[in-house]
Structures are given as C-alpha cells and as structure tokens.
Amino acid sequence: MAARLDGSPAPRWLPPSVLLLLAVLFAVSPAARALRFDLESGHTKCISDEIKVDSMAVGKYQIVGPENSSPDAPLPESHRISLRVTSPYGNSMHYSENVQSGHFAFTATEAGDYLACFWAPDHKPPVTVTFEFDWKSGVTAKDWPNVAKKGQVDMMEIELRKLADTIKSIHEEMYYLREREEEMQNMNKQTNSRMGWLGFLSLGICLSVAGLQLWHLKTFFERKKLL
C-alpha cells in the first residue's frame, strides 16, 4: 500500500457492505447493449476507453443495413468501414480496412485511454454508414458462459466467481484512483514550487532593472551637472 503524502487528505474508503452491494448490483445488472453510431463517408469517429494494465479488452463491430431494408439483404458496397485501435502511447492494437464487421481482443500492456477510430471511405454522393460497436474491458470482457461450459460448473458458482472478480476489480480501481490522486498531488506541489521560484526570480529581475534605471538616471544628471 502506498504511503499517504504529508498534508494530503486521507482517502475515504467505502464500507465493506456498500462495496458488496455495488458488486452485487454490477453482477446482476443486465449486459450493456452495443452502441450505435452514424458515420458519414470521408469522416472519422473515435471512441476512447480507459483500461488498466493486464486488463482484457474485447470489441465487436458491424455495419447496420439502411433503413427500410430487409435484414437478410446484402449491404451496399459503399457501406464499409475501417478501424484502428491504438494504445495511450500510439501502439497499434488492431487494424482492419474496408470491412463490414469484425472483432478484436487484446490484453492491455499500458495504462490509460485506448482509442478506437472508425472511418468510412470517401464516396460520391456522400452516404451515411450506421454501425454498432460493443467494447468491453476488465470483468465485463470475460466470457463467463464459455468458462462455465469448460469448467462444467453450475450458474450459482459462475455468479459467485463473477461477484468475486467484480469485487477484486473495484478494489483495484480504488487503488488505481488513489495512485492517480497521489500523482496529481505531486504534480501540483512541483508546479507550486516552480511558480514560487519563478515569482522570486521575476521580482529579482524587476528590482535589478529598477536599480539600473536609477543608476543610469543618476549618472545622466551628474554628467549634465544637474545634481
């Protein structure tokens, strides 16, 4: 556990009962549906997600057919998108070009905001491409039905495992936020210290310039025999 900085307020930890309640609500809540976006041809749309180190991330995306079209009808050739997923330091985690659907999965090696950028090829006349994107990370990215199938365990045990992983994820998130808070406090202290030294330096320069001006005026008036 990281030591608390002197003079910094002690972090407020949630009671175990509240933590357990949050974990239960998170575990029993229905799975989030994929988000739907409209993308005009020749344009780019980016979505970011903050992911911690060693967290699993999975994503699925597919183009939705135009309105008033049959679900089984083939998509027009103009309805294609490209995707690039990059890490906080700009490393490429996934890339696909001119596709109608796809998926990706990776384990984060860098902590921070991962960026998923979609773009549609330029088309004349312009068309609007609608696509669905489902991006999960951490506990929600785990394939629990597959775990249950491979392990041959009942649903009650799966729910308990999911609950344990959720509680662990909440604890890790709290420690991560605490570390970020300490980093921000250190940065604020360094900034305040530098601003203080800059203020003293500016004051010294101003006093020096004022002294030089007085010396110059005194020398000028003595030369003119006005003093």
C-alpha positions as a Markdown table, in Angstrom:
| # | Residue | x | y | z |
|---|---|---|---|---|
| 1 | Met | 0.0 | 0.0 | 0.0 |
| 2 | Ala | 1.4 | 3.4 | -1.0 |
| 3 | Ala | 2.1 | 5.8 | 1.8 |
| 4 | Arg | -0.1 | 8.9 | 2.1 |
| 5 | Leu | 1.6 | 12.2 | 1.3 |
| 6 | Asp | 2.0 | 14.6 | 4.3 |
| 7 | Gly | -0.7 | 17.2 | 4.4 |
| 8 | Ser | -2.9 | 15.3 | 1.9 |
| 9 | Pro | -6.4 | 14.3 | 2.9 |
| 10 | Ala | -6.9 | 10.7 | 3.7 |
| 11 | Pro | -8.8 | 8.8 | 1.0 |
| 12 | Arg | -12.3 | 7.8 | 2.0 |
| 13 | Trp | -12.8 | 4.1 | 1.7 |
| 14 | Leu | -16.2 | 2.7 | 1.2 |
| 15 | Pro | -17.6 | 0.4 | 3.9 |
| 16 | Pro | -17.5 | -3.3 | 3.0 |
| 17 | Ser | -21.3 | -3.5 | 3.0 |
| 18 | Val | -21.5 | -0.7 | 0.4 |
| 19 | Leu | -18.7 | -2.3 | -1.6 |
| 20 | Leu | -20.5 | -5.7 | -1.6 |
| 21 | Leu | -23.8 | -4.0 | -2.6 |
| 22 | Leu | -22.1 | -2.3 | -5.6 |
| 23 | Ala | -20.6 | -5.5 | -6.7 |
| 24 | Val | -23.9 | -7.4 | -6.5 |
| 25 | Leu | -25.7 | -4.7 | -8.4 |
| 26 | Phe | -23.0 | -4.7 | -11.0 |
| 27 | Ala | -23.0 | -8.5 | -11.3 |
| 28 | Val | -26.8 | -8.9 | -11.6 |
| 29 | Ser | -27.3 | -5.9 | -13.9 |
| 30 | Pro | -28.2 | -6.8 | -17.5 |
| 31 | Ala | -25.4 | -6.8 | -20.0 |
| 32 | Ala | -25.0 | -3.5 | -21.8 |
| 33 | Arg | -26.1 | -3.4 | -25.5 |
| 34 | Ala | -23.9 | -2.3 | -28.3 |
| 35 | Leu | -23.7 | 1.4 | -29.1 |
| 36 | Arg | -24.9 | 2.6 | -32.5 |
| 37 | Phe | -23.2 | 5.4 | -34.4 |
| 38 | Asp | -23.7 | 7.2 | -37.7 |
| 39 | Leu | -20.6 | 7.8 | -39.8 |
| 40 | Glu | -20.6 | 9.9 | -42.9 |
| 41 | Ser | -18.3 | 8.8 | -45.7 |
| 42 | Gly | -15.0 | 10.5 | -45.7 |
| 43 | His | -15.2 | 11.3 | -42.0 |
| 44 | Thr | -13.7 | 9.8 | -38.8 |
| 45 | Lys | -15.3 | 9.0 | -35.5 |
| 46 | Cys | -13.2 | 8.0 | -32.4 |
| 47 | Ile | -14.2 | 6.3 | -29.1 |
| 48 | Ser | -11.9 | 6.1 | -26.1 |
| 49 | Asp | -11.9 | 3.8 | -23.1 |
| 50 | Glu | -9.6 | 3.9 | -20.1 |
| 51 | Ile | -8.1 | 0.5 | -19.5 |
| 52 | Lys | -5.7 | -0.6 | -16.8 |
| 53 | Val | -2.6 | -2.7 | -17.3 |
| 54 | Asp | -3.2 | -6.5 | -17.7 |
| 55 | Ser | -6.9 | -6.0 | -18.3 |
| 56 | Met | -8.6 | -7.9 | -21.0 |
| 57 | Ala | -10.4 | -5.9 | -23.7 |
| 58 | Val | -12.7 | -7.2 | -26.4 |
| 59 | Gly | -14.7 | -5.5 | -29.1 |
| 60 | Lys | -17.2 | -6.3 | -31.8 |
| 61 | Tyr | -18.4 | -4.1 | -34.6 |
| 62 | Gln | -20.7 | -4.5 | -37.6 |
| 63 | Ile | -22.5 | -2.3 | -40.1 |
| 64 | Val | -26.3 | -2.0 | -39.9 |
| 65 | Gly | -28.2 | -2.1 | -43.1 |
| 66 | Pro | -30.0 | 1.0 | -44.4 |
| 67 | Glu | -33.5 | 1.8 | -43.1 |
| 68 | Asn | -36.4 | 0.0 | -44.7 |
| 69 | Ser | -34.1 | -2.7 | -46.0 |
| 70 | Ser | -34.6 | -6.4 | -45.4 |
| 71 | Pro | -32.4 | -7.9 | -42.6 |
| 72 | Asp | -31.2 | -10.6 | -45.0 |
| 73 | Ala | -30.5 | -8.2 | -47.8 |
| 74 | Pro | -26.8 | -7.8 | -48.7 |
| 75 | Leu | -25.2 | -4.5 | -47.7 |
| 76 | Pro | -24.3 | -2.0 | -50.4 |
| 77 | Glu | -20.7 | -1.9 | -51.5 |
| 78 | Ser | -20.4 | 1.7 | -50.2 |
| 79 | His | -21.2 | 0.5 | -46.7 |
| 80 | Arg | -17.7 | -0.3 | -45.4 |
| 81 | Ile | -15.6 | 1.0 | -42.6 |
| 82 | Ser | -12.0 | 0.8 | -41.4 |
| 83 | Leu | -10.9 | 0.6 | -37.8 |
| 84 | Arg | -7.6 | 1.2 | -35.9 |
| 85 | Val | -7.3 | 0.7 | -32.1 |
| 86 | Thr | -4.3 | 2.4 | -30.6 |
| 87 | Ser | -2.8 | 2.4 | -27.1 |
| 88 | Pro | -2.1 | 5.5 | -25.0 |
| 89 | Tyr | 1.4 | 5.6 | -26.4 |
| 90 | Gly | 0.3 | 5.2 | -30.0 |
| 91 | Asn | 1.0 | 1.5 | -30.5 |
| 92 | Ser | -1.5 | -0.3 | -32.8 |
| 93 | Met | -3.6 | -3.0 | -31.1 |
| 94 | His | -5.9 | -3.7 | -34.0 |
| 95 | Tyr | -6.4 | -2.7 | -37.6 |
| 96 | Ser | -8.9 | -3.6 | -40.3 |
| 97 | Glu | -9.7 | -1.9 | -43.6 |
| 98 | Asn | -12.9 | -1.7 | -45.7 |
| 99 | Val | -14.8 | -4.4 | -43.7 |
| 100 | Gln | -18.5 | -4.8 | -42.8 |
| 101 | Ser | -17.9 | -6.5 | -39.5 |
| 102 | Gly | -15.1 | -7.6 | -37.2 |
| 103 | His | -13.9 | -8.1 | -33.7 |
| 104 | Phe | -10.7 | -7.7 | -31.7 |
| 105 | Ala | -9.3 | -8.8 | -28.4 |
| 106 | Phe | -6.1 | -7.8 | -26.5 |
| 107 | Thr | -4.5 | -7.6 | -23.1 |
| 108 | Ala | -3.6 | -4.0 | -22.1 |
| 109 | Thr | 0.2 | -3.5 | -21.6 |
| 110 | Glu | -0.2 | 0.2 | -21.0 |
| 111 | Ala | -2.5 | 2.1 | -18.6 |
| 112 | Gly | -4.5 | 4.9 | -20.0 |
| 113 | Asp | -7.0 | 5.8 | -22.7 |
| 114 | Tyr | -7.2 | 3.4 | -25.6 |
| 115 | Leu | -8.6 | 4.9 | -28.8 |
| 116 | Ala | -10.7 | 3.2 | -31.4 |
| 117 | Cys | -11.1 | 5.3 | -34.6 |
| 118 | Phe | -13.5 | 4.4 | -37.3 |
| 119 | Trp | -13.6 | 6.0 | -40.8 |
| 120 | Ala | -15.5 | 5.4 | -43.9 |
| 121 | Pro | -14.1 | 5.7 | -47.4 |
| 122 | Asp | -15.0 | 8.8 | -49.4 |
| 123 | His | -18.0 | 8.3 | -51.6 |
| 124 | Lys | -19.8 | 10.4 | -54.2 |
| 125 | Pro | -22.6 | 11.2 | -53.4 |
| 126 | Pro | -21.9 | 11.0 | -49.6 |
| 127 | Val | -23.5 | 8.2 | -47.7 |
| 128 | Thr | -24.1 | 7.7 | -44.0 |
| 129 | Val | -22.9 | 4.4 | -42.6 |
| 130 | Thr | -24.6 | 3.1 | -39.4 |
| 131 | Phe | -22.6 | 0.7 | -37.3 |
| 132 | Glu | -22.8 | -1.0 | -33.9 |
| 133 | Phe | -19.8 | -1.1 | -31.6 |
| 134 | Asp | -19.6 | -3.2 | -28.4 |
| 135 | Trp | -16.4 | -2.6 | -26.4 |
| 136 | Lys | -15.8 | -4.3 | -23.1 |
| 137 | Ser | -12.9 | -4.4 | -20.7 |
| 138 | Gly | -12.0 | -5.8 | -17.3 |
| 139 | Val | -14.5 | -8.1 | -15.7 |
| 140 | Thr | -17.2 | -7.5 | -18.3 |
| 141 | Ala | -14.8 | -8.7 | -21.1 |
| 142 | Lys | -14.6 | -12.2 | -19.6 |
| 143 | Asp | -16.5 | -14.9 | -21.5 |
| 144 | Trp | -18.4 | -16.3 | -18.5 |
| 145 | Pro | -20.7 | -18.8 | -20.4 |
| 146 | Asn | -17.5 | -20.3 | -22.0 |
| 147 | Val | -15.9 | -20.6 | -18.6 |
| 148 | Ala | -19.0 | -22.4 | -17.2 |
| 149 | Lys | -19.0 | -24.7 | -20.2 |
| 150 | Lys | -15.3 | -25.6 | -19.9 |
| 151 | Gly | -15.4 | -26.0 | -16.2 |
| 152 | Gln | -18.7 | -27.8 | -16.0 |
| 153 | Val | -19.9 | -25.7 | -13.1 |
| 154 | Asp | -23.5 | -24.5 | -12.3 |
| 155 | Met | -24.8 | -21.0 | -12.7 |
| 156 | Met | -24.6 | -20.3 | -9.0 |
| 157 | Glu | -20.9 | -20.9 | -8.9 |
| 158 | Ile | -20.4 | -18.8 | -12.0 |
| 159 | Glu | -22.3 | -15.9 | -10.4 |
| 160 | Leu | -20.1 | -16.2 | -7.3 |
| 161 | Arg | -17.0 | -16.2 | -9.4 |
| 162 | Lys | -18.3 | -13.2 | -11.3 |
| 163 | Leu | -19.1 | -11.4 | -8.0 |
| 164 | Ala | -15.6 | -12.2 | -6.7 |
| 165 | Asp | -13.9 | -10.8 | -9.8 |
| 166 | Thr | -16.2 | -7.7 | -9.6 |
| 167 | Ile | -15.1 | -7.0 | -6.0 |
| 168 | Lys | -11.5 | -7.5 | -7.0 |
| 169 | Ser | -11.9 | -5.1 | -9.9 |
| 170 | Ile | -13.5 | -2.5 | -7.6 |
| 171 | His | -10.6 | -2.8 | -5.2 |
| 172 | Glu | -8.0 | -2.5 | -8.0 |
| 173 | Glu | -9.9 | 0.6 | -9.4 |
| 174 | Met | -9.8 | 2.2 | -5.9 |
| 175 | Tyr | -6.1 | 1.6 | -5.6 |
| 176 | Tyr | -5.6 | 2.9 | -9.1 |
| 177 | Leu | -7.5 | 6.1 | -8.4 |
| 178 | Arg | -5.5 | 6.6 | -5.2 |
| 179 | Glu | -2.3 | 6.3 | -7.1 |
| 180 | Arg | -3.6 | 8.8 | -9.7 |
| 181 | Glu | -4.6 | 11.2 | -6.9 |
| 182 | Glu | -1.1 | 11.0 | -5.4 |
| 183 | Glu | 0.5 | 11.6 | -8.8 |
| 184 | Met | -1.7 | 14.7 | -9.3 |
| 185 | Gln | -0.8 | 16.0 | -5.8 |
| 186 | Asn | 2.9 | 15.5 | -6.5 |
| 187 | Met | 2.5 | 17.4 | -9.8 |
| 188 | Asn | 0.6 | 20.2 | -8.0 |
| 189 | Lys | 3.4 | 20.5 | -5.4 |
| 190 | Gln | 6.1 | 20.6 | -8.1 |
| 191 | Thr | 4.1 | 23.2 | -10.1 |
| 192 | Asn | 3.6 | 25.4 | -7.0 |
| 193 | Ser | 7.2 | 25.2 | -6.1 |
| 194 | Arg | 8.3 | 26.1 | -9.6 |
| 195 | Met | 5.9 | 29.0 | -9.7 |
| 196 | Gly | 7.2 | 30.3 | -6.3 |
| 197 | Trp | 10.8 | 30.2 | -7.6 |
| 198 | Leu | 9.6 | 31.9 | -10.8 |
| 199 | Gly | 8.0 | 34.6 | -8.8 |
| 200 | Phe | 11.2 | 35.3 | -6.8 |
| 201 | Leu | 13.2 | 35.3 | -10.0 |
| 202 | Ser | 10.8 | 37.8 | -11.6 |
| 203 | Leu | 10.9 | 40.0 | -8.5 |
| 204 | Gly | 14.7 | 39.9 | -8.6 |
| 205 | Ile | 14.8 | 40.9 | -12.3 |
| 206 | Cys | 12.4 | 43.8 | -11.7 |
| 207 | Leu | 14.5 | 45.1 | -8.8 |
| 208 | Ser | 17.6 | 44.8 | -10.8 |
| 209 | Val | 16.1 | 46.7 | -13.7 |
| 210 | Ala | 14.8 | 49.4 | -11.4 |
| 211 | Gly | 18.3 | 49.7 | -9.8 |
| 212 | Leu | 20.0 | 50.0 | -13.2 |
| 213 | Gln | 17.5 | 52.7 | -14.3 |
| 214 | Leu | 18.1 | 54.7 | -11.1 |
| 215 | Trp | 21.9 | 54.4 | -11.6 |
| 216 | His | 21.6 | 55.4 | -15.3 |
| 217 | Leu | 19.4 | 58.5 | -14.3 |
| 218 | Lys | 21.8 | 59.5 | -11.5 |
| 219 | Thr | 24.8 | 59.2 | -13.9 |
| 220 | Phe | 23.0 | 61.2 | -16.6 |
| 221 | Phe | 22.0 | 64.0 | -14.2 |
| 222 | Glu | 25.6 | 64.2 | -12.7 |
| 223 | Arg | 27.0 | 64.4 | -16.2 |
| 224 | Lys | 24.6 | 67.2 | -17.0 |
| 225 | Lys | 25.6 | 68.8 | -13.7 |
| 226 | Leu | 22.0 | 68.9 | -12.6 |
| 227 | Leu | 22.9 | 67.2 | -9.3 |
